[in-house]
Each structure stands twice: as C-alpha cells, then as structure tokens.
Amino acid sequence: MVSSTSDGQEIPWTLTISDENGKYSAVSTADSEDNDAKDLKIEGGKIHFRIPYKGEEYDIDLRLNGDVLTGTWSGNGASGETKGQRAANS
C-alpha cells in the first residue's frame, strides 16, 4: 500500500487482512509499527476501517478490483489517495 499526501509525500505501508472462521481482522504496518484496524467492515468489494498512525486516527476506505485496492484516507484535517496490490503468496 502507498498513501499519498496533498504535498506529494508517499507513505508506504502494509495491510494484512485475515479471515478466521468468517471473522475478518486487519493489521497495518507502517514505520515498523503494527496497528490493529478498528471498526473493520468488509462488504462485497468495499473495505472500511480506522487505523492509528503517529498519534492520530485515520479513516481508510478501499475498493477491491481483482488484486488491486484503491481508495482514500482521511483524518487530522487532511485526506488523500491510497492504493496497493495483493502480494504474491509465498
């Protein structure tokens, strides 16, 4: 995943979504720090969650199209685009 800011900065992060017995959970990893997603909702190809980053909470809204996620982030008075691609299973 890469989130873009209004000043052109790109912030790389990893999103890991797990499905255990039909219950989804998600973890984001940025700057070597893991954070559990809050309020995770997955409906069809839409994904929404809140995630802490550098002391603030951000809303992430994504849409899955094949192996590509695209969407937006917002919080702390700012917003931008975010995108990513499914990693190959090893």
PDB file as gemmi writes it, atoms N, CA and C in Angstrom:
CRYST1    1.000    1.000    1.000  90.00  90.00  90.00 P 1                      
ATOM      1  N   MET A   1       0.850  -1.175   0.000  1.00  0.00           N  
ATOM      2  CA  MET A   1       0.000   0.000   0.000  1.00  0.00           C  
ATOM      3  C   MET A   1       0.896   1.239   0.000  1.00  0.00           C  
ATOM      4  N   VAL A   2       0.396   2.293  -0.648  1.00  0.00           N  
ATOM      5  CA  VAL A   2       1.048   3.600  -0.624  1.00  0.00           C  
ATOM      6  C   VAL A   2      -0.045   4.650  -0.494  1.00  0.00           C  
ATOM      7  N   SER A   3       0.091   5.509   0.509  1.00  0.00           N  
ATOM      8  CA  SER A   3      -0.845   6.620   0.684  1.00  0.00           C  
ATOM      9  C   SER A   3      -0.145   7.910   0.292  1.00  0.00           C  
ATOM     10  N   SER A   4      -0.827   8.737  -0.496  1.00  0.00           N  
ATOM     11  CA  SER A   4      -0.267   9.999  -0.970  1.00  0.00           C  
ATOM     12  C   SER A   4      -0.862  11.156  -0.188  1.00  0.00           C  
ATOM     13  N   THR A   5      -0.016  12.133   0.156  1.00  0.00           N  
ATOM     14  CA  THR A   5      -0.470  13.320   0.872  1.00  0.00           C  
ATOM     15  C   THR A   5      -0.651  14.471  -0.116  1.00  0.00           C  
ATOM     16  N   SER A   6      -1.295  15.544   0.326  1.00  0.00           N  
ATOM     17  CA  SER A   6      -1.547  16.688  -0.550  1.00  0.00           C  
ATOM     18  C   SER A   6      -0.255  17.384  -0.978  1.00  0.00           C  
ATOM     19  N   ASP A   7       0.819  17.224  -0.204  1.00  0.00           N  
ATOM     20  CA  ASP A   7       2.091  17.841  -0.581  1.00  0.00           C  
ATOM     21  C   ASP A   7       2.983  16.901  -1.389  1.00  0.00           C  
ATOM     22  N   GLY A   8       2.416  15.767  -1.852  1.00  0.00           N  
ATOM     23  CA  GLY A   8       3.150  14.866  -2.729  1.00  0.00           C  
ATOM     24  C   GLY A   8       3.959  13.789  -2.035  1.00  0.00           C  
ATOM     25  N   GLN A   9       3.927  13.751  -0.719  1.00  0.00           N  
ATOM     26  CA  GLN A   9       4.662  12.718   0.010  1.00  0.00           C  
ATOM     27  C   GLN A   9       3.948  11.376  -0.160  1.00  0.00           C  
ATOM     28  N   GLU A  10       4.723  10.306  -0.308  1.00  0.00           N  
ATOM     29  CA  GLU A  10       4.148   8.964  -0.404  1.00  0.00           C  
ATOM     30  C   GLU A  10       4.561   8.163   0.821  1.00  0.00           C  
ATOM     31  N   ILE A  11       3.569   7.594   1.512  1.00  0.00           N  
ATOM     32  CA  ILE A  11       3.816   6.841   2.739  1.00  0.00           C  
ATOM     33  C   ILE A  11       3.530   5.369   2.462  1.00  0.00           C  
ATOM     34  N   PRO A  12       4.575   4.531   2.449  1.00  0.00           N  
ATOM     35  CA  PRO A  12       4.366   3.105   2.220  1.00  0.00           C  
ATOM     36  C   PRO A  12       3.901   2.409   3.498  1.00  0.00           C  
ATOM     37  N   TRP A  13       2.994   1.443   3.342  1.00  0.00           N  
ATOM     38  CA  TRP A  13       2.536   0.652   4.475  1.00  0.00           C  
ATOM     39  C   TRP A  13       2.002  -0.667   3.963  1.00  0.00           C  
ATOM     40  N   THR A  14       1.854  -1.601   4.870  1.00  0.00           N  
ATOM     41  CA  THR A  14       1.368  -2.933   4.529  1.00  0.00           C  
ATOM     42  C   THR A  14       0.033  -3.167   5.220  1.00  0.00           C  
ATOM     43  N   LEU A  15      -0.903  -3.736   4.500  1.00  0.00           N  
ATOM     44  CA  LEU A  15      -2.204  -4.110   5.054  1.00  0.00           C  
ATOM     45  C   LEU A  15      -2.319  -5.621   4.995  1.00  0.00           C  
ATOM     46  N   THR A  16      -2.575  -6.232   6.135  1.00  0.00           N  
ATOM     47  CA  THR A  16      -2.765  -7.680   6.210  1.00  0.00           C  
ATOM     48  C   THR A  16      -4.171  -7.945   6.709  1.00  0.00           C  
ATOM     49  N   ILE A  17      -4.984  -8.586   5.875  1.00  0.00           N  
ATOM     50  CA  ILE A  17      -6.359  -8.925   6.247  1.00  0.00           C  
ATOM     51  C   ILE A  17      -6.429 -10.433   6.452  1.00  0.00           C  
ATOM     52  N   SER A  18      -6.985 -10.830   7.589  1.00  0.00           N  
ATOM     53  CA  SER A  18      -7.115 -12.247   7.927  1.00  0.00           C  
ATOM     54  C   SER A  18      -8.583 -12.610   8.067  1.00  0.00           C  
ATOM     55  N   ASP A  19      -8.908 -13.841   7.690  1.00  0.00           N  
ATOM     56  CA  ASP A  19     -10.263 -14.367   7.821  1.00  0.00           C  
ATOM     57  C   ASP A  19     -10.162 -15.642   8.647  1.00  0.00           C  
ATOM     58  N   GLU A  20     -10.661 -15.570   9.876  1.00  0.00           N  
ATOM     59  CA  GLU A  20     -10.634 -16.737  10.745  1.00  0.00           C  
ATOM     60  C   GLU A  20     -12.069 -17.115  11.082  1.00  0.00           C  
ATOM     61  N   ASN A  21     -12.521 -18.217  10.512  1.00  0.00           N  
ATOM     62  CA  ASN A  21     -13.881 -18.704  10.727  1.00  0.00           C  
ATOM     63  C   ASN A  21     -14.942 -17.658  10.390  1.00  0.00           C  
ATOM     64  N   GLY A  22     -14.729 -16.932   9.280  1.00  0.00           N  
ATOM     65  CA  GLY A  22     -15.700 -15.941   8.838  1.00  0.00           C  
ATOM     66  C   GLY A  22     -15.613 -14.602   9.541  1.00  0.00           C  
ATOM     67  N   LYS A  23     -14.657 -14.436  10.449  1.00  0.00           N  
ATOM     68  CA  LYS A  23     -14.470 -13.158  11.151  1.00  0.00           C  
ATOM     69  C   LYS A  23     -13.189 -12.512  10.638  1.00  0.00           C  
ATOM     70  N   TYR A  24     -13.355 -11.325  10.048  1.00  0.00           N  
ATOM     71  CA  TYR A  24     -12.208 -10.624   9.487  1.00  0.00           C  
ATOM     72  C   TYR A  24     -11.494  -9.779  10.535  1.00  0.00           C  
ATOM     73  N   SER A  25     -10.183  -9.660  10.364  1.00  0.00           N  
ATOM     74  CA  SER A  25      -9.380  -8.720  11.148  1.00  0.00           C  
ATOM     75  C   SER A  25      -8.318  -8.159  10.208  1.00  0.00           C  
ATOM     76  N   ALA A  26      -7.775  -7.007  10.553  1.00  0.00           N  
ATOM     77  CA  ALA A  26      -6.768  -6.370   9.706  1.00  0.00           C  
ATOM     78  C   ALA A  26      -5.718  -5.700  10.577  1.00  0.00           C  
ATOM     79  N   VAL A  27      -4.493  -5.694  10.058  1.00  0.00           N  
ATOM     80  CA  VAL A  27      -3.361  -5.044  10.717  1.00  0.00           C  
ATOM     81  C   VAL A  27      -2.635  -4.217   9.670  1.00  0.00           C  
ATOM     82  N   SER A  28      -2.292  -2.987  10.024  1.00  0.00           N  
ATOM     83  CA  SER A  28      -1.456  -2.177   9.130  1.00  0.00           C  
ATOM     84  C   SER A  28      -0.070  -2.085   9.750  1.00  0.00           C  
ATOM     85  N   THR A  29       0.926  -2.067   8.889  1.00  0.00           N  
ATOM     86  CA  THR A  29       2.301  -1.917   9.334  1.00  0.00           C  
ATOM     87  C   THR A  29       2.911  -0.740   8.593  1.00  0.00           C  
ATOM     88  N   ALA A  30       3.335   0.265   9.360  1.00  0.00           N  
ATOM     89  CA  ALA A  30       3.996   1.444   8.794  1.00  0.00           C  
ATOM     90  C   ALA A  30       5.110   1.840   9.749  1.00  0.00           C  
ATOM     91  N   ASP A  31       6.242   2.212   9.198  1.00  0.00           N  
ATOM     92  CA  ASP A  31       7.391   2.615  10.024  1.00  0.00           C  
ATOM     93  C   ASP A  31       7.721   1.543  11.063  1.00  0.00           C  
ATOM     94  N   SER A  32       7.654   0.269  10.670  1.00  0.00           N  
ATOM     95  CA  SER A  32       7.959  -0.889  11.524  1.00  0.00           C  
ATOM     96  C   SER A  32       7.039  -1.002  12.736  1.00  0.00           C  
ATOM     97  N   GLU A  33       5.853  -0.397  12.665  1.00  0.00           N  
ATOM     98  CA  GLU A  33       4.897  -0.457  13.763  1.00  0.00           C  
ATOM     99  C   GLU A  33       3.597  -1.088  13.282  1.00  0.00           C  
ATOM    100  N   ASP A  34       3.147  -2.131  13.989  1.00  0.00           N  
ATOM    101  CA  ASP A  34       1.887  -2.799  13.667  1.00  0.00           C  
ATOM    102  C   ASP A  34       0.746  -2.157  14.443  1.00  0.00           C  
ATOM    103  N   ASN A  35      -0.374  -1.938  13.761  1.00  0.00           N  
ATOM    104  CA  ASN A  35      -1.577  -1.390  14.392  1.00  0.00           C  
ATOM    105  C   ASN A  35      -2.791  -2.174  13.936  1.00  0.00           C  
ATOM    106  N   ASP A  36      -3.617  -2.586  14.906  1.00  0.00           N  
ATOM    107  CA  ASP A  36      -4.856  -3.286  14.588  1.00  0.00           C  
ATOM    108  C   ASP A  36      -5.878  -2.299  14.047  1.00  0.00           C  
ATOM    109  N   ALA A  37      -6.576  -2.704  12.985  1.00  0.00           N  
ATOM    110  CA  ALA A  37      -7.643  -1.884  12.418  1.00  0.00           C  
ATOM    111  C   ALA A  37      -8.839  -1.880  13.358  1.00  0.00           C  
ATOM    112  N   LYS A  38      -9.492  -0.730  13.454  1.00  0.00           N  
ATOM    113  CA  LYS A  38     -10.706  -0.595  14.266  1.00  0.00           C  
ATOM    114  C   LYS A  38     -11.891  -0.430  13.323  1.00  0.00           C  
ATOM    115  N   ASP A  39     -13.072  -0.851  13.779  1.00  0.00           N  
ATOM    116  CA  ASP A  39     -14.309  -0.679  13.014  1.00  0.00           C  
ATOM    117  C   ASP A  39     -14.212  -1.253  11.602  1.00  0.00           C  
ATOM    118  N   LEU A  40     -13.546  -2.392  11.452  1.00  0.00           N  
ATOM    119  CA  LEU A  40     -13.362  -3.022  10.142  1.00  0.00           C  
ATOM    120  C   LEU A  40     -14.698  -3.489   9.585  1.00  0.00           C  
ATOM    121  N   LYS A  41     -14.989  -3.065   8.356  1.00  0.00           N  
ATOM    122  CA  LYS A  41     -16.199  -3.500   7.656  1.00  0.00           C  
ATOM    123  C   LYS A  41     -15.784  -3.927   6.257  1.00  0.00           C  
ATOM    124  N   ILE A  42     -16.159  -5.137   5.883  1.00  0.00           N  
ATOM    125  CA  ILE A  42     -15.904  -5.631   4.541  1.00  0.00           C  
ATOM    126  C   ILE A  42     -17.244  -6.062   3.970  1.00  0.00           C  
ATOM    127  N   GLU A  43     -17.659  -5.398   2.916  1.00  0.00           N  
ATOM    128  CA  GLU A  43     -18.936  -5.699   2.262  1.00  0.00           C  
ATOM    129  C   GLU A  43     -18.685  -5.742   0.767  1.00  0.00           C  
ATOM    130  N   GLY A  44     -18.826  -6.936   0.190  1.00  0.00           N  
ATOM    131  CA  GLY A  44     -18.542  -7.067  -1.233  1.00  0.00           C  
ATOM    132  C   GLY A  44     -17.098  -6.681  -1.486  1.00  0.00           C  
ATOM    133  N   GLY A  45     -16.879  -5.763  -2.395  1.00  0.00           N  
ATOM    134  CA  GLY A  45     -15.521  -5.317  -2.696  1.00  0.00           C  
ATOM    135  C   GLY A  45     -15.126  -4.048  -1.969  1.00  0.00           C  
ATOM    136  N   LYS A  46     -15.915  -3.637  -0.962  1.00  0.00           N  
ATOM    137  CA  LYS A  46     -15.610  -2.411  -0.214  1.00  0.00           C  
ATOM    138  C   LYS A  46     -15.039  -2.750   1.158  1.00  0.00           C  
ATOM    139  N   ILE A  47     -14.016  -2.000   1.549  1.00  0.00           N  
ATOM    140  CA  ILE A  47     -13.366  -2.198   2.846  1.00  0.00           C  
ATOM    141  C   ILE A  47     -13.265  -0.836   3.527  1.00  0.00           C  
ATOM    142  N   HIS A  48     -13.666  -0.782   4.798  1.00  0.00           N  
ATOM    143  CA  HIS A  48     -13.536   0.442   5.587  1.00  0.00           C  
ATOM    144  C   HIS A  48     -12.953   0.077   6.947  1.00  0.00           C  
ATOM    145  N   PHE A  49     -12.048   0.917   7.459  1.00  0.00           N  
ATOM    146  CA  PHE A  49     -11.529   0.749   8.817  1.00  0.00           C  
ATOM    147  C   PHE A  49     -10.885   2.048   9.279  1.00  0.00           C  
ATOM    148  N   ARG A  50     -10.620   2.110  10.579  1.00  0.00           N  
ATOM    149  CA  ARG A  50      -9.884   3.226  11.194  1.00  0.00           C  
ATOM    150  C   ARG A  50      -8.565   2.669  11.681  1.00  0.00           C  
ATOM    151  N   ILE A  51      -7.517   3.469  11.526  1.00  0.00           N  
ATOM    152  CA  ILE A  51      -6.190   2.992  11.913  1.00  0.00           C  
ATOM    153  C   ILE A  51      -5.400   4.133  12.565  1.00  0.00           C  
ATOM    154  N   PRO A  52      -4.720   3.853  13.677  1.00  0.00           N  
ATOM    155  CA  PRO A  52      -3.871   4.878  14.270  1.00  0.00           C  
ATOM    156  C   PRO A  52      -2.548   4.991  13.505  1.00  0.00           C  
ATOM    157  N   TYR A  53      -2.053   6.226  13.372  1.00  0.00           N  
ATOM    158  CA  TYR A  53      -0.754   6.472  12.734  1.00  0.00           C  
ATOM    159  C   TYR A  53      -0.192   7.759  13.323  1.00  0.00           C  
ATOM    160  N   LYS A  54       0.963   7.655  13.948  1.00  0.00           N  
ATOM    161  CA  LYS A  54       1.657   8.804  14.551  1.00  0.00           C  
ATOM    162  C   LYS A  54       0.758   9.615  15.474  1.00  0.00           C  
ATOM    163  N   GLY A  55       0.019   8.911  16.340  1.00  0.00           N  
ATOM    164  CA  GLY A  55      -0.780   9.565  17.358  1.00  0.00           C  
ATOM    165  C   GLY A  55      -2.144  10.063  16.906  1.00  0.00           C  
ATOM    166  N   GLU A  56      -2.494   9.881  15.657  1.00  0.00           N  
ATOM    167  CA  GLU A  56      -3.794  10.297  15.131  1.00  0.00           C  
ATOM    168  C   GLU A  56      -4.517   9.068  14.580  1.00  0.00           C  
ATOM    169  N   GLU A  57      -5.835   9.178  14.402  1.00  0.00           N  
ATOM    170  CA  GLU A  57      -6.596   8.092  13.775  1.00  0.00           C  
ATOM    171  C   GLU A  57      -7.054   8.531  12.403  1.00  0.00           C  
ATOM    172  N   TYR A  58      -6.988   7.600  11.467  1.00  0.00           N  
ATOM    173  CA  TYR A  58      -7.354   7.875  10.087  1.00  0.00           C  
ATOM    174  C   TYR A  58      -8.397   6.879   9.600  1.00  0.00           C  
ATOM    175  N   ASP A  59      -9.348   7.368   8.794  1.00  0.00           N  
ATOM    176  CA  ASP A  59     -10.323   6.510   8.138  1.00  0.00           C  
ATOM    177  C   ASP A  59      -9.755   6.080   6.796  1.00  0.00           C  
ATOM    178  N   ILE A  60      -9.866   4.803   6.502  1.00  0.00           N  
ATOM    179  CA  ILE A  60      -9.423   4.250   5.229  1.00  0.00           C  
ATOM    180  C   ILE A  60     -10.633   3.632   4.543  1.00  0.00           C  
ATOM    181  N   ASP A  61     -10.891   4.036   3.313  1.00  0.00           N  
ATOM    182  CA  ASP A  61     -11.970   3.465   2.501  1.00  0.00           C  
ATOM    183  C   ASP A  61     -11.350   2.933   1.213  1.00  0.00           C  
ATOM    184  N   LEU A  62     -11.520   1.639   0.973  1.00  0.00           N  
ATOM    185  CA  LEU A  62     -10.902   0.988  -0.174  1.00  0.00           C  
ATOM    186  C   LEU A  62     -11.931   0.221  -0.988  1.00  0.00           C  
ATOM    187  N   ARG A  63     -11.616   0.025  -2.252  1.00  0.00           N  
ATOM    188  CA  ARG A  63     -12.413  -0.818  -3.128  1.00  0.00           C  
ATOM    189  C   ARG A  63     -11.455  -1.827  -3.775  1.00  0.00           C  
ATOM    190  N   LEU A  64     -11.855  -3.098  -3.732  1.00  0.00           N  
ATOM    191  CA  LEU A  64     -11.054  -4.170  -4.313  1.00  0.00           C  
ATOM    192  C   LEU A  64     -11.501  -4.414  -5.742  1.00  0.00           C  
ATOM    193  N   ASN A  65     -10.550  -4.400  -6.666  1.00  0.00           N  
ATOM    194  CA  ASN A  65     -10.809  -4.705  -8.068  1.00  0.00           C  
ATOM    195  C   ASN A  65      -9.731  -5.683  -8.515  1.00  0.00           C  
ATOM    196  N   GLY A  66     -10.070  -6.984  -8.560  1.00  0.00           N  
ATOM    197  CA  GLY A  66      -9.063  -8.008  -8.845  1.00  0.00           C  
ATOM    198  C   GLY A  66      -8.095  -8.087  -7.682  1.00  0.00           C  
ATOM    199  N   ASP A  67      -6.816  -7.854  -7.946  1.00  0.00           N  
ATOM    200  CA  ASP A  67      -5.799  -7.866  -6.891  1.00  0.00           C  
ATOM    201  C   ASP A  67      -5.367  -6.463  -6.492  1.00  0.00           C  
ATOM    202  N   VAL A  68      -6.118  -5.438  -6.928  1.00  0.00           N  
ATOM    203  CA  VAL A  68      -5.741  -4.049  -6.679  1.00  0.00           C  
ATOM    204  C   VAL A  68      -6.744  -3.391  -5.729  1.00  0.00           C  
ATOM    205  N   LEU A  69      -6.204  -2.683  -4.718  1.00  0.00           N  
ATOM    206  CA  LEU A  69      -7.013  -1.881  -3.806  1.00  0.00           C  
ATOM    207  C   LEU A  69      -6.770  -0.408  -4.124  1.00  0.00           C  
ATOM    208  N   THR A  70      -7.848   0.355  -4.268  1.00  0.00           N  
ATOM    209  CA  THR A  70      -7.719   1.800  -4.446  1.00  0.00           C  
ATOM    210  C   THR A  70      -8.740   2.473  -3.538  1.00  0.00           C  
ATOM    211  N   GLY A  71      -8.420   3.683  -3.109  1.00  0.00           N  
ATOM    212  CA  GLY A  71      -9.354   4.385  -2.250  1.00  0.00           C  
ATOM    213  C   GLY A  71      -8.765   5.649  -1.672  1.00  0.00           C  
ATOM    214  N   THR A  72      -9.300   6.019  -0.497  1.00  0.00           N  
ATOM    215  CA  THR A  72      -8.909   7.268   0.142  1.00  0.00           C  
ATOM    216  C   THR A  72      -8.614   7.072   1.619  1.00  0.00           C  
ATOM    217  N   TRP A  73      -7.867   8.006   2.162  1.00  0.00           N  
ATOM    218  CA  TRP A  73      -7.649   8.093   3.607  1.00  0.00           C  
ATOM    219  C   TRP A  73      -8.043   9.503   4.020  1.00  0.00           C  
ATOM    220  N   SER A  74      -8.470   9.643   5.278  1.00  0.00           N  
ATOM    221  CA  SER A  74      -8.783  10.975   5.795  1.00  0.00           C  
ATOM    222  C   SER A  74      -8.623  10.983   7.308  1.00  0.00           C  
ATOM    223  N   GLY A  75      -8.241  12.137   7.822  1.00  0.00           N  
ATOM    224  CA  GLY A  75      -8.071  12.310   9.254  1.00  0.00           C  
ATOM    225  C   GLY A  75      -7.109  13.436   9.553  1.00  0.00           C  
ATOM    226  N   ASN A  76      -7.161  13.944  10.780  1.00  0.00           N  
ATOM    227  CA  ASN A  76      -6.266  15.002  11.222  1.00  0.00           C  
ATOM    228  C   ASN A  76      -6.323  16.211  10.279  1.00  0.00           C  
ATOM    229  N   GLY A  77      -7.520  16.483   9.721  1.00  0.00           N  
ATOM    230  CA  GLY A  77      -7.691  17.636   8.854  1.00  0.00           C  
ATOM    231  C   GLY A  77      -7.105  17.482   7.460  1.00  0.00           C  
ATOM    232  N   ALA A  78      -6.739  16.284   7.079  1.00  0.00           N  
ATOM    233  CA  ALA A  78      -6.140  16.054   5.769  1.00  0.00           C  
ATOM    234  C   ALA A  78      -6.779  14.824   5.125  1.00  0.00           C  
ATOM    235  N   SER A  79      -6.510  14.653   3.839  1.00  0.00           N  
ATOM    236  CA  SER A  79      -7.005  13.473   3.134  1.00  0.00           C  
ATOM    237  C   SER A  79      -6.159  13.255   1.894  1.00  0.00           C  
ATOM    238  N   GLY A  80      -6.306  12.076   1.299  1.00  0.00           N  
ATOM    239  CA  GLY A  80      -5.549  11.775   0.093  1.00  0.00           C  
ATOM    240  C   GLY A  80      -5.947  10.421  -0.454  1.00  0.00           C  
ATOM    241  N   GLU A  81      -5.214  10.002  -1.461  1.00  0.00           N  
ATOM    242  CA  GLU A  81      -5.476   8.723  -2.100  1.00  0.00           C  
ATOM    243  C   GLU A  81      -4.557   7.646  -1.532  1.00  0.00           C  
ATOM    244  N   THR A  82      -5.027   6.415  -1.611  1.00  0.00           N  
ATOM    245  CA  THR A  82      -4.213   5.282  -1.211  1.00  0.00           C  
ATOM    246  C   THR A  82      -4.463   4.142  -2.192  1.00  0.00           C  
ATOM    247  N   LYS A  83      -3.435   3.356  -2.438  1.00  0.00           N  
ATOM    248  CA  LYS A  83      -3.558   2.246  -3.381  1.00  0.00           C  
ATOM    249  C   LYS A  83      -2.574   1.155  -3.023  1.00  0.00           C  
ATOM    250  N   GLY A  84      -2.872  -0.034  -3.502  1.00  0.00           N  
ATOM    251  CA  GLY A  84      -1.977  -1.142  -3.250  1.00  0.00           C  
ATOM    252  C   GLY A  84      -2.351  -2.338  -4.097  1.00  0.00           C  
ATOM    253  N   GLN A  85      -1.487  -3.326  -4.056  1.00  0.00           N  
ATOM    254  CA  GLN A  85      -1.705  -4.554  -4.809  1.00  0.00           C  
ATOM    255  C   GLN A  85      -1.427  -5.745  -3.919  1.00  0.00           C  
ATOM    256  N   ARG A  86      -2.210  -6.813  -4.134  1.00  0.00           N  
ATOM    257  CA  ARG A  86      -2.048  -8.035  -3.354  1.00  0.00           C  
ATOM    258  C   ARG A  86      -0.642  -8.593  -3.562  1.00  0.00           C  
ATOM    259  N   ALA A  87       0.004  -8.929  -2.463  1.00  0.00           N  
ATOM    260  CA  ALA A  87       1.330  -9.537  -2.539  1.00  0.00           C  
ATOM    261  C   ALA A  87       1.173 -10.996  -2.961  1.00  0.00           C  
ATOM    262  N   ALA A  88       2.170 -11.490  -3.650  1.00  0.00           N  
ATOM    263  CA  ALA A  88       2.162 -12.900  -4.044  1.00  0.00           C  
ATOM    264  C   ALA A  88       2.294 -13.760  -2.806  1.00  0.00           C  
ATOM    265  N   ASN A  89       1.518 -14.826  -2.736  1.00  0.00           N  
ATOM    266  CA  ASN A  89       1.635 -15.758  -1.611  1.00  0.00           C  
ATOM    267  C   ASN A  89       2.919 -16.535  -1.732  1.00  0.00           C  
ATOM    268  N   SER A  90       3.631 -16.669  -0.617  1.00  0.00           N  
ATOM    269  CA  SER A  90       4.891 -17.420  -0.671  1.00  0.00           C  
ATOM    270  C   SER A  90       4.742 -18.786  -0.080  1.00  0.00           C  
TER     271      SER A  90                                                      
END                                                                             
